[in-house]
Amino acid sequence: MFDYSPLLISLKTAFTATFITFFFGIYIAVLVKKLNKNLQNIINTIITLPIVLPPTIIGFILLLTFGKNGFIGRILEKFDYSLIFSWESTVLAAVTISFPLMYNTSKGALEQIDENIISAAKTMNVSSSKIFWKIIFPLAWPGIVAGTILSFTRALGEFGATLMIAGNIPGKTQTIPLAIYFAVESGDNQSAIKWVIIVILIASLTIISLNFWNKKNYYERR
């Protein structure tokens, strides 16, 4: 009988990671936008590293940080909790890898907003929270949606960092990419093909949704 647990684990991980990166990515993008250019460049470089570095390196860094001998790992151990090789670690890996996409897309969307609109709202004594939710957020929404979808697909396909920090535990941390890899390793090409088809279908639906959103947004603005 075909085990569908990797699909459930992958979707659960991807949705949770996307939820986290959605709010955290927008929040950090807003904060960084207020800094001077030099600080922005430094922070942008650090945040973008997970995109350009091999995922196994990111996984190793996470392992050193959250492992039993790591700084955060030691703190968690005092509470009798280990993040390594748990479902939460799959989320951690997915968030780390997908966060730069959400951040950079949100930051790009925020930078496209005309500052004169914001300045005009400030001269009318509109509070910062209202400016964000009534002006900035709606104007940046198309870019934020694109970043959210990209983050979801990246989180869904995460492999290297997940393998390093979460391992391949069936029914617990085994995501679809891990299931494909180990199915091929064991010579079970039939299962690997099934998972590949499932991933392609999910990715295709995601891309179609993004294209539909972009087209709808384009006609609404005309």
C-alpha positions in Angstrom: 0.0 0.0 0.0 1.3 3.4 -1.0 2.2 5.6 2.0 0.9 9.1 1.6 2.4 10.5 4.8 5.2 12.4 3.0 2.5 14.4 1.2 0.7 15.3 4.4 4.0 16.2 6.1 5.2 18.2 3.1 1.9 20.2 2.9 1.8 20.7 6.7 5.4 21.9 6.7 5.0 24.1 3.6 1.8 25.8 4.9 3.3 26.4 8.4 6.6 27.7 6.9 4.7 30.0 4.5 2.5 31.4 7.4 5.7 32.2 9.3 7.6 33.8 6.4 4.5 35.8 5.3 4.4 37.9 8.5 8.0 37.7 9.4 9.2 38.5 5.8 6.9 41.6 5.5 7.8 42.8 9.0 11.6 42.6 8.4 11.2 44.1 4.9 9.4 47.1 6.5 12.1 47.5 9.2 15.0 47.2 6.8 13.5 49.7 4.4 13.8 52.4 7.1 17.6 51.8 7.6 20.4 53.6 5.7 21.7 52.0 2.5 24.9 50.6 4.1 23.0 48.7 6.7 20.4 47.6 4.1 23.2 46.1 2.0 24.6 44.2 4.9 21.3 42.8 6.0 20.2 42.0 2.4 23.4 40.0 1.9 22.9 38.0 5.1 19.3 37.3 4.4 19.9 36.3 0.8 22.7 33.8 1.6 20.4 30.8 2.0 19.4 31.3 -1.7 22.9 31.2 -3.0 24.5 28.7 -0.6 24.0 25.0 -1.1 21.1 23.8 1.2 23.4 21.3 2.8 25.6 24.1 4.1 22.5 25.9 5.5 21.4 22.6 7.1 24.9 22.1 8.7 24.8 25.7 10.1 21.3 25.0 11.5 22.6 21.7 13.0 25.5 23.5 14.6 23.1 26.1 16.0 20.2 24.0 17.2 22.0 20.7 17.9 22.8 19.6 21.4 26.1 21.4 21.4 24.8 24.5 19.7 24.0 27.7 21.4 20.2 27.5 21.0 20.3 23.7 21.3 21.8 24.0 24.8 19.1 26.4 25.9 16.4 24.1 24.5 18.0 21.1 26.3 17.5 22.8 29.6 13.7 22.6 28.9 14.1 18.9 28.0 13.4 19.6 24.3 15.4 18.8 21.2 14.5 20.4 17.9 16.8 18.1 15.9 15.0 15.2 14.0 11.6 16.5 14.8 8.8 17.8 12.6 9.5 21.3 13.9 12.9 21.0 12.4 11.4 20.4 8.9 9.6 23.7 9.4 12.8 25.4 10.5 14.6 24.3 7.4 11.8 25.3 5.2 11.5 28.8 6.8 15.2 29.4 6.5 15.4 28.5 2.9 12.2 30.1 1.7 12.4 33.3 3.9 14.7 35.2 1.5 12.2 34.8 -1.3 9.4 36.3 0.8 11.6 39.1 2.1 13.1 40.1 -1.2 9.8 40.1 -3.0 8.1 42.1 -0.2 10.9 44.5 -0.1 10.8 45.0 -3.9 7.0 45.6 -3.7 7.4 48.1 -0.9 10.1 50.0 -2.8 7.8 50.5 -5.8 5.3 52.5 -3.7 5.4 56.2 -4.3 6.8 57.9 -1.2 4.8 61.0 -2.0 1.6 59.1 -1.1 3.0 58.1 2.3 4.2 61.7 2.9 0.8 63.1 2.1 -0.8 60.7 4.5 1.7 61.8 7.2 0.9 65.4 6.7 -2.7 64.6 7.4 -1.7 63.1 10.8 -2.6 59.6 9.7 -1.1 57.1 12.2 1.7 54.8 11.1 -0.4 51.7 11.6 -3.2 53.1 9.4 -0.7 54.2 6.7 0.6 50.6 6.6 -2.7 48.8 6.5 -4.7 51.2 4.4 -2.0 52.4 2.0 1.3 50.4 2.0 -0.1 46.9 2.4 -2.8 47.2 -0.4 -0.4 48.7 -2.8 2.3 46.1 -2.1 -0.3 43.2 -2.1 0.4 41.9 -5.6 4.1 41.5 -4.9 3.4 40.0 -1.5 1.1 37.4 -3.0 3.8 36.5 -5.5 6.3 36.2 -2.7 4.0 34.0 -0.7 3.4 31.6 -3.5 7.2 31.4 -4.3 7.9 30.8 -0.6 5.3 28.0 -0.5 6.7 26.2 -3.5 10.3 26.6 -2.2 9.3 25.2 1.2 7.5 22.3 -0.4 10.6 21.4 -2.4 13.2 21.8 0.3 15.6 18.8 0.5 19.2 19.4 1.6 18.7 21.4 4.8 15.8 19.2 5.8 17.8 16.1 5.4 20.7 17.6 7.5 18.6 18.8 10.5 15.4 16.6 10.4 16.6 13.4 8.9 14.4 10.9 7.1 12.0 9.5 9.6 8.9 8.0 7.9 5.7 9.4 9.2 7.5 12.2 11.1 10.1 14.1 9.0 10.0 12.4 5.7 8.8 15.0 3.1 8.2 14.3 -0.5 11.7 15.3 -1.7 13.2 12.9 0.9 10.7 10.2 -0.1 11.8 10.6 -3.8 15.5 10.5 -2.9 15.3 7.4 -0.7 12.9 5.6 -3.1 15.5 6.0 -5.9 18.3 4.9 -3.6 16.4 1.7 -2.7 15.5 1.0 -6.4 11.8 1.8 -5.9 11.5 3.9 -9.1 7.7 3.3 -9.2 7.2 5.1 -5.9 9.6 7.8 -6.9 7.7 8.4 -10.2 4.4 8.7 -8.2 5.9 11.4 -6.0 7.5 13.3 -8.9 4.0 13.4 -10.6 2.4 14.6 -7.4 5.0 17.4 -6.9 4.7 18.5 -10.5 0.9 18.7 -10.2 1.2 20.8 -7.0 3.8 23.0 -8.5 1.8 23.4 -11.7 -1.4 24.4 -9.8 0.7 26.9 -7.8 2.1 28.5 -10.9 -1.4 28.6 -12.6 -2.7 30.3 -9.5 0.0 32.9 -9.6 -0.6 33.5 -13.3 -4.3 33.8 -12.7 -3.7 36.3 -9.9 -1.4 38.4 -12.0 -3.9 38.5 -14.9 -6.8 39.3 -12.6 -4.8 42.1 -10.9 -3.7 43.5 -14.3 -7.3 43.8 -15.6 -8.5 45.3 -12.3 -5.9 48.0 -12.6 -6.8 48.9 -16.2 
